[in-house]
Amino acid sequence: MDTTLLPEGTTLLIAGARVLLPDADWHAPGTADIAIGGDRILGIAGRFAPRPGEAPPETLDARGHLVMPGFVNAHYHSHDVLAKGTLEEVPLEQWRLYALPAQYPPRSVAEVRARTMLGALECLRSGMTTVQDMLTLYPFDPAHLDTVIRTYEELGIRVVFSLQYGDRKGLDTVPFWKEIFPPELHPLLSSAAEPEKNFDLLSYFEENCLKAPARSTVHWALGPSAPERCTPGLMARTTDLAKRYDLPVYSHIYESKGMALQARHELGQYGGSLIRRLHAEGALGPHMNFAHSVWLAPDEIEILAETGAGTVLNPQGNLKMKCGIPPIRGLMNAGVRIGLGCDNCSCSDAQNMFVAMKLFSLLSTVSDVIKGPPPAMPALRAATEGGADGARLGHLIGRIAPGYKADLTVIDLADPSFVPMNSMVRQLVNVEAGRAVRHVMVDGKWVLKDRRVTTVDERAIFEEVAAVMPTFRQDFAEITARVARLQPWLDQAQARMDASDVGIQRLPQLS
């Protein structure tokens, strides 16, 4: 094998690995050496040799391993990490009353730190190097925001951070709630992001985050909760900030049938379409990412393709909360950018991109009855390149190439998932579940080495979580009792939503 001299400035050599290069055969990727200097990939070659007269750099013998771009979890909310495993058989609109911060008393700094660290730790252990945290802090407390950012930096995972915001009350954005619930119960109903009282969250975010000095592993984004929860004025401010600071925007759209139905009720001037409304307002473009996108209509998919707006699919939560199957094949056929997310811990439960890829692959085959392209490759690209491109970071992360950040996941191929090796990409997507993740590097630093986190004491984190759980469990029990009181009216509203026609169907129909 021909050798190449190590690039100047190499501080780490990853030697002899199979490497998922952007244009390589991902079914049978070849072996290569990767030279890293500081936080960047300096070069890739079949084999590197030390420079004459220089001592070899630190070297990881990666024979028998796969080096791949770290996963990008492109939709996640750290505010309810402590609620994993708490809920089943709860439709989306009802789930919000259990899981979202407006239902809870103000949280402690200790809880905010514990939940942020625990969720990020789970992401890291499943091979994620970047997470997009669309965080609701309600009521807003600057100390909580500071705690979240410091916690991400302490663990060492990359974060694309946005505060979730809206200026319409949840009661006004869910079909039938206002008319079905007795007025005395209206104060108990809320949604994803309730309006702040006498506080301009966007101005605070601009002054204290967007204008602050850059951080190596913290990137900013904007998080308008959903178009129906944001007035045209708030969306216009969002679009202006996104263009001025070149920021990605993340918003929920058509996660459930109820959200599509609300658009049909409110937006007659736009044909009942949130996408047409946003297009008319100038809010669409490559900076926009729509989480879920389950109930998109075909003409709306075409508008996304024309404007360059993208989607982030979250198949676990969409199935668990009875939202439906997104039009995956339709999005792929139209050329719409697709990222993958794992969403809330109380609805998806697992922060595991292998699970998300597997479900993406399986659901794409039933999203269209006509046979289409094999889905494993698109699933893996969505989990890496798609999420990176949506974050406006496609020039830095999501691929292995010279000049890119050294954000890498190393998979141990001495695992039953990869024996025999028939197709690397198919076995990553359809077989592996995270067990083979051995090392994870972020910004050129090993954050997981030999399956051990290098930056924090995991046992101490678990103890922090244990210390805040009694308060969380008490509050969750009170919320559960409150929802039980509301259940008769919730069921009435849900039945009416289920019986309504929105012109498309994304739920399985049993004869």
DAWOJO-V437313 format. One record per backbone hydrogen bond with DSSP energy under -1.0 kcal/mol. CO is the residue of the C=O (numbers start at 0). NH is the residue of the N-H. If there is no record, write none. Layout:
# DAWOJO-V437313
co = <CO;CO>
nh = <NH;NH>
This chain:
# DAWOJO-V437313
co = <3;6;11;12;13;14;16;17;18;20;26;29;31;32;33;34;34;35;35;36;38;39;40;42;44;46;48;50;57;59;59;61;63;64;65;66;67;70;70;71;72;74;74;75;77;79;80;82;90;91;93;94;94;95;99;100;107;108;109;110;111;112;113;114;115;116;117;118;119;120;121;122;123;126;128;129;130;131;132;132;134;140;140;141;142;143;144;145;146;147;148;149;150;151;157;158;159;160;161;164;168;169;173;175;176;181;182;184;185;198;199;200;201;202;203;204;204;205;216;218;221;222;224;225;226;228;228;230;231;232;233;234;235;236;237;238;239;240;241;247;248;250;252;253;255;256;257;258;259;260;261;262;266;266;267;272;273;274;275;276;277;278;284;286;287;288;289;290;290;296;297;298;299;300;301;302;303;309;310;311;312;313;314;315;316;317;317;318;320;325;326;327;328;329;330;336;338;339;343;347;349;351;352;353;354;355;356;357;358;359;362;374;375;376;377;378;380;381;382;383;384;385;386;387;388;392;392;395;400;403;404;405;406;407;408;409;409;410;412;414;415;422;423;424;425;426;426;433;435;437;438;439;439;440;441;444;446;447;448;451;456;457;458;459;460;461;462;463;464;467;468;469;470;471;472;473;474;475;476;477;478;479;480;481;482;485;486;487;488;489;490;491;492;493;494;496;505>
nh = <48;9;35;59;33;61;31;66;20;23;423;18;16;44;13;41;42;10;11;39;405;36;402;34;32;3;5;53;12;14;61;64;412;17;410;19;408;128;129;73;131;341;342;133;80;82;83;85;94;95;96;97;98;99;102;103;111;112;113;114;115;116;117;118;119;120;121;122;123;124;125;127;126;70;157;72;159;75;134;161;163;143;144;145;146;147;148;149;150;151;152;153;154;155;130;218;132;220;134;224;171;172;176;179;180;184;185;187;188;200;203;204;205;206;207;208;209;210;158;160;249;164;251;228;229;166;167;234;235;236;237;238;239;240;241;242;243;244;246;221;288;290;292;294;259;260;261;262;263;264;265;266;269;271;270;276;277;278;279;280;282;281;287;248;309;250;311;252;292;300;301;302;303;304;305;306;307;289;338;291;340;317;318;319;320;322;323;321;91;327;330;331;332;333;335;310;312;73;347;349;351;355;356;357;358;359;360;361;362;363;366;378;379;380;381;382;385;386;71;387;388;389;390;392;391;395;396;404;403;40;406;443;69;440;67;437;438;65;414;417;418;426;427;428;429;430;431;436;411;450;409;446;447;407;444;441;453;439;451;448;460;461;462;463;464;465;466;467;468;471;472;473;474;475;476;477;478;479;480;481;482;483;484;485;486;489;490;491;492;493;494;495;496;497;498;499;324>
